[in-house]
Amino acid sequence: MEAKPVILRELDDLPADAVREVIEFIRYVKKRRKTRETLSGREKDVARKQFLAIKKWAGKNLGDGFSGREHDKILYGENQ
């Protein structure tokens, strides 16, 4: 069974405000899929490393003025 005709038939029975909600939901799903699919392998690796570093340091007091190079050392390590 092809989804498009089924979806179109179901939309015929919905009131206008519900159809707008369906349209918003479809746009949300398309946007979310596009964002996930556009990340390259390297970007996914960097994002994973950032997530793990942030998770490791979450809740720790890093002191006043923590930014820039100190931030990069924690996220990417000493060699970056």
Buried (B, 14 or more C-beta within 10 A) or exposed (E): EEEEEEEEEEEEEEEEEEEEEEEEEEEEEEEEEEEEEEEEEEEEEBEEBEEEBEEEBEEEEEEEEEEEEEEEEBBEEEEE
